[in-house]
């Protein structure tokens, strides 16, 4: 029986909406007992710089754009090696019971901690040792994340002058838009948006002309050269003023992301693509050409963003809690945005599995590996001709996703002849968000490195001290640049997945402590169960990575990184369990959100309540 992609879209939408209405509401009312009458840090501090009360839907958009990087697009595509069903189940179950809970609880904790980071929350809720361990683990994750994402971009742009030209042009376009809004036409955001999007689309349109011209050699590079270029780019992105490159690139990326995902959803509805990948492939128990491990545990670490992601902790305890105007907003923003990301991950999985399995494996495996499989390609030669690129042996997920999306778009009436443009548009679309994650991640890592070096050299903590900015940016870029050069997507992505889920384990452990500190010990299972589950799964994957992949290949740098990350998270977990034992003895609080709000209302002056209600309106 063939599975139609439209069925998965409908089922996913229903499951996610029901989960939001029932489970999300339960967590808000009973587990966290959010209080709409409690003043949030955005309102209480409101410094006009970092703490700014913001419209709920604007905050939702900012939060969603920050958490939904390339992970929900690439991870499900790589995990399709195991068949479509393992990915479908983990995306739906994981996002509802783990990912959205993780983001919601940490957002709540940060709001109650005046917008502080996850490291500060760990220090306050657990111990100083846990705080330092959390900071170091977060820094390690950011570095590994950037290495993993750089590997994806490099594989998709290798020896592709059309693709490299299109993506590289987004850098001067972003700089131009930054200058345009800063000096040429300040405040003219609509003008800048129209110009910026038009210039990006023009870069896609004129890509084939550049690829066929004498300029082609200047835009044709191998994988390692592109990885070095990405590290150099991220140095400037982290060191330059945020208005010049990072902000305009992120702003333009949001429009491209929303538009492309909307178009893909519409394309799936119109085309109703058949899922050609079986529910369970021959590699579900291991030995696959993309990932050597089995679906258990590797599907749980391969699909991180879209199901459960520790990286989201840096956002839920970063800018978002400083924008919340009312605690009731945390349900749609913290829980709802993660479910929205899960829906995007499902569409990415549909696009990739709509390809013939042989073509999927031909794209996502090396020439030697694919030859050993004894498979023959199906439509790939014709698809390569249609898009104007050699699609064989381009692992990383980005290329197969772009081919799958372009394949769906080309089935729309009168669109078949535009498949080459659709493919390169999708490559640019993916690369835009990966580069945004890389430059943002490098900048955040730079702040953390400056903070850590500040213990020895206090001047380094000055975020405006130019030598400190350059030194910290250089250290971050060299570290992740060296890391990505040590492996390939088959080794780097599992390392990213393990580190990401180790940080998620830590976030859920901190969330459990927060819940117990509220006196809600009876609801600690909401975060404790997914915490223990993902801890066991991730340790299994980490063990297999180290002893089954890295050590046999002599990748000792990756072994060291894996061990350090595991040790840091283990340290925080031990401290967290000690706090659980201590808090389990304290008096429980059985009040619900409604009861707490009623008590708050009674204790407040009626005029103050009236002003709060007017402010919310």
MOQUIBEL-V789959 format. One record per residue. N is the residue number from 1. PSI is psi as a letter, one per 40 degrees, with the letter a starting at -180 (* if undefined). D_FIRST is the distance of its C-alpha to the first C-alpha in Angstrom with 2 decimals. Layout:
BEGIN
N,PSI,D_FIRST  N,PSI,D_FIRST
END
This chain:
BEGIN
1,h,0.00  2,i,3.80  3,h,6.55  4,h,9.65  5,d,12.92  6,d,14.70  7,d,13.00  8,d,14.34  9,d,17.64  10,d,18.05  11,d,17.29  12,d,19.59  13,d,22.29  14,d,22.40  15,d,22.59  16,d,25.23  17,d,27.31  18,d,27.44  19,d,28.38  20,d,31.13  21,d,32.49  22,c,32.61  23,d,32.73  24,d,34.52  25,d,37.04  26,d,37.62  27,d,38.48  28,d,40.78  29,d,42.62  30,d,42.82  31,d,42.25  32,d,44.06  33,g,46.05  34,i,46.29  35,h,49.50  36,e,49.80  37,e,53.60  38,h,53.79  39,h,54.97  40,i,52.59  41,d,54.01  42,d,53.26  43,d,55.59  44,d,58.11  45,d,58.59  46,g,57.64  47,e,59.34  48,e,57.84  49,c,56.50  50,d,53.96  51,h,54.03  52,h,53.30  53,h,52.00  54,i,49.12  55,h,47.08  56,d,43.98  57,d,41.52  58,d,43.40  59,d,43.19  60,d,39.46  61,d,39.03  62,d,41.25  63,d,39.58  64,d,36.04  65,d,37.16  66,d,38.77  67,d,35.89  68,g,33.03  69,b,33.92  70,e,31.69  71,d,30.16  72,e,27.30  73,d,26.49  74,d,26.90  75,d,25.99  76,d,22.28  77,d,22.00  78,d,23.68  79,e,21.65  80,e,18.36  81,d,19.39  82,e,18.04  83,i,14.49  84,d,13.76  85,d,13.77  86,d,17.41  87,d,18.66  88,d,17.09  89,d,18.60  90,d,21.91  91,d,22.37  92,d,22.01  93,d,23.80  94,d,26.24  95,d,27.36  96,d,27.96  97,e,29.71  98,c,31.29  99,d,31.43  100,d,32.58  101,d,34.85  102,d,36.40  103,d,37.19  104,d,38.46  105,d,40.72  106,d,42.25  107,d,42.89  108,d,44.62  109,d,46.63  110,d,47.77  111,d,48.86  112,e,50.86  113,f,52.31  114,f,53.55  115,e,50.79  116,i,51.38  117,i,49.01  118,d,46.85  119,d,49.58  120,d,52.24  121,d,50.15  122,d,49.71  123,d,53.46  124,d,54.35  125,d,51.91  126,c,51.93  127,i,54.64  128,d,56.17  129,d,54.63  130,d,51.15  131,d,51.98  132,d,52.98  133,d,49.99  134,d,47.64  135,d,49.36  136,d,49.13  137,d,45.47  138,d,44.64  139,d,46.59  140,d,44.82  141,d,41.39  142,d,42.45  143,d,43.68  144,d,40.54  145,d,38.37  146,d,40.36  147,d,40.07  148,d,36.28  149,d,35.99  150,d,38.54  151,d,36.51  152,d,33.49  153,d,35.76  154,d,37.57  155,d,34.47  156,d,33.26  157,e,36.76  158,h,37.87  159,f,39.44  160,g,38.13  161,d,41.22  162,d,39.32  163,d,37.47  164,d,40.59  165,d,42.80  166,d,40.59  167,d,40.31  168,d,43.95  169,d,45.20  170,d,43.87  171,d,46.70  172,d,49.66  173,d,47.94  174,d,47.71  175,d,51.34  176,d,52.46  177,d,50.83  178,d,52.47  179,d,55.84  180,d,55.26  181,d,54.76  182,d,57.50  183,d,60.29  184,d,59.55  185,g,58.04  186,h,57.94  187,e,55.78  188,g,54.11  189,d,50.56  190,d,49.01  191,d,50.80  192,d,49.78  193,d,46.12  194,d,46.05  195,d,47.94  196,d,45.90  197,d,42.46  198,d,43.87  199,d,45.22  200,d,41.94  201,d,40.08  202,d,42.94  203,d,42.44  204,d,38.84  205,d,40.06  206,e,42.93  207,d,41.04  208,d,40.45  209,d,44.16  210,d,45.19  211,d,42.83  212,e,44.41  213,a,47.96  214,e,50.58  215,e,49.54  216,d,46.26  217,d,47.82  218,e,48.83  219,f,45.22  220,h,43.74  221,i,43.71  222,i,42.11  223,d,40.21  224,d,43.26  225,d,45.46  226,d,43.04  227,d,42.87  228,d,46.69  229,d,46.81  230,d,44.50  231,d,46.86  232,d,49.85  233,d,48.22  234,d,47.42  235,d,51.10  236,d,52.32  237,d,49.67  238,d,50.87  239,d,54.57  240,i,54.88  241,i,55.41  242,d,52.19  243,e,52.91  244,d,53.12  245,d,49.68  246,d,47.48  247,d,47.71  248,d,47.21  249,d,44.29  250,d,42.58  251,d,43.39  252,d,42.00  253,d,38.88  254,d,38.08  255,d,38.04  256,d,35.85  257,d,33.38  258,d,33.13  259,d,32.90  260,d,30.22  261,d,27.95  262,d,28.47  263,d,27.64  264,d,24.40  265,d,23.33  266,d,24.32  267,d,22.54  268,d,19.16  269,d,19.83  270,d,20.94  271,d,18.53  272,g,15.32  273,i,14.10  274,h,10.59  275,h,10.33  276,d,10.52  277,h,11.76  278,i,9.73  279,d,10.33  280,h,13.21  281,i,14.87  282,e,17.40  283,e,20.11  284,d,19.31  285,e,22.43  286,i,24.55  287,e,25.85  288,i,23.97  289,e,25.65  290,d,25.80  291,h,26.81  292,d,28.06  293,i,27.49  294,i,24.64  295,d,22.45  296,h,25.01  297,e,27.40  298,d,26.65  299,d,23.85  300,d,26.48  301,d,29.11  302,d,27.09  303,g,25.80  304,c,29.23  305,h,29.88  306,d,27.03  307,d,26.96  308,h,30.48  309,h,33.27  310,d,36.86  311,d,37.82  312,d,37.53  313,d,40.56  314,d,42.75  315,d,41.80  316,d,41.79  317,f,45.25  318,b,46.34  319,d,46.92  320,d,44.78  321,e,46.92  322,e,49.96  323,e,48.57  324,h,47.51  325,e,49.88  326,h,48.72  327,d,46.89  328,d,44.53  329,e,43.06  330,d,41.71  331,d,38.69  332,d,37.15  333,d,38.38  334,d,37.79  335,d,34.69  336,d,33.26  337,d,33.52  338,d,31.49  339,d,28.64  340,d,28.86  341,d,28.61  342,d,25.48  343,d,23.90  344,d,25.00  345,d,23.55  346,d,20.10  347,d,20.45  348,d,21.66  349,d,18.65  350,d,16.36  351,d,18.74  352,d,18.78  353,e,15.10  354,e,14.62  355,i,16.63  356,h,15.60  357,d,15.95  358,d,18.88  359,d,20.61  360,d,20.19  361,d,21.88  362,d,24.45  363,d,25.54  364,e,25.68  365,i,27.47  366,i,30.90  367,d,31.64  368,d,32.66  369,d,29.63  370,d,27.15  371,d,29.21  372,d,29.00  373,d,25.19  374,f,25.39  375,i,22.71  376,i,23.24  377,i,22.67  378,c,20.42  379,e,21.66  380,d,24.11  381,d,27.30  382,d,26.71  383,d,25.86  384,d,29.04  385,d,31.05  386,d,29.83  387,e,30.73  388,f,33.87  389,i,33.23  390,h,32.36  391,e,29.08  392,h,28.96  393,f,29.68  394,g,30.18  395,i,29.01  396,e,29.36  397,d,26.33  398,d,28.37  399,d,27.78  400,d,23.98  401,d,23.87  402,d,26.28  403,d,24.36  404,d,21.11  405,d,23.15  406,d,25.04  407,d,21.97  408,d,20.75  409,d,24.34  410,e,24.78  411,e,22.06  412,h,24.33  413,h,26.64  414,e,29.77  415,e,28.70  416,d,27.51  417,e,31.09  418,e,31.54  419,d,28.87  420,d,31.68  421,d,33.27  422,d,30.07  423,d,29.48  424,d,33.06  425,d,33.14  426,d,30.21  427,d,32.06  428,d,35.19  429,d,33.41  430,d,32.19  431,d,35.56  432,d,37.52  433,d,36.13  434,d,36.36  435,d,39.97  436,d,40.70  437,d,39.52  438,d,41.61  439,d,44.78  440,d,44.50  441,d,43.77  442,d,46.71  443,d,48.96  444,d,48.06  445,d,48.53  446,d,51.86  447,d,53.01  448,d,52.13  449,d,53.88  450,d,56.92  451,d,56.94  452,d,56.78  453,d,59.44  454,d,61.51  455,d,62.33  456,d,64.39  457,g,65.31  458,d,65.53  459,d,65.72  460,d,62.10  461,e,60.95  462,h,62.28  463,e,59.19  464,e,61.53  465,h,63.44  466,d,62.49  467,d,63.06  468,d,60.95  469,d,58.11  470,d,58.19  471,d,58.54  472,d,55.65  473,d,53.37  474,d,54.30  475,d,53.61  476,d,50.15  477,d,49.14  478,d,50.58  479,d,48.81  480,d,45.25  481,d,45.97  482,d,47.09  483,d,44.09  484,d,41.54  485,e,43.50  486,e,43.16  487,a,39.41  488,a,36.25  489,d,33.08  490,d,31.74  491,d,34.83  492,d,35.87  493,d,32.61  494,d,32.30  495,d,36.00  496,d,35.42  497,d,32.54  498,d,34.68  499,d,37.71  500,d,35.89  501,d,34.47  502,d,37.86  503,d,39.44  504,d,36.88  505,d,37.87  506,d,41.44  507,d,40.78  508,d,39.16  509,d,42.12  510,d,44.55  511,d,42.69  512,d,43.03  513,d,46.74  514,d,47.00  515,d,45.42  516,d,47.73  517,d,50.69  518,e,50.06  519,e,50.61  520,f,46.97  521,d,46.53  522,e,44.35  523,e,41.69  524,d,41.91  525,d,38.58  526,d,36.84  527,d,37.62  528,d,38.63  529,d,35.28  530,d,33.31  531,d,36.44  532,d,36.47  533,d,32.72  534,d,32.69  535,d,36.03  536,d,34.74  537,d,31.58  538,d,33.66  539,d,36.36  540,d,33.82  541,d,32.59  542,d,36.21  543,d,37.25  544,d,34.54  545,d,35.45  546,d,39.13  547,e,39.19  548,e,36.06  549,c,36.30  550,d,39.49  551,d,42.13  552,d,40.88  553,e,40.85  554,f,44.25  555,g,43.09  556,d,45.79  557,d,46.02  558,d,42.45  559,d,43.39  560,d,46.37  561,d,44.47  562,d,41.83  563,d,44.61  564,d,46.62  565,d,43.73  566,d,42.87  567,d,46.58  568,d,47.02  569,d,44.11  570,d,45.24  571,d,48.69  572,d,47.47  573,d,45.31  574,d,48.35  575,d,50.45  576,d,47.79  577,d,47.55  578,d,51.34  579,d,51.31  580,d,48.74  581,d,51.07  582,d,53.96  583,d,52.29  584,d,50.87  585,e,54.50  586,i,55.25  587,h,55.47  588,i,52.15  589,h,51.87  590,e,50.03  591,i,50.46  592,i,47.56  593,d,47.34  594,d,48.79  595,d,51.71  596,d,52.54  597,d,52.52  598,d,54.86  599,d,57.19  600,d,57.17  601,d,57.91  602,d,60.84  603,e,62.33  604,i,62.18  605,h,64.69  606,d,63.50  607,d,64.49  608,d,62.40  609,d,59.33  610,d,59.98  611,d,60.20  612,d,56.91  613,d,55.18  614,d,56.72  615,d,55.64  616,d,52.01  617,*,52.13
END
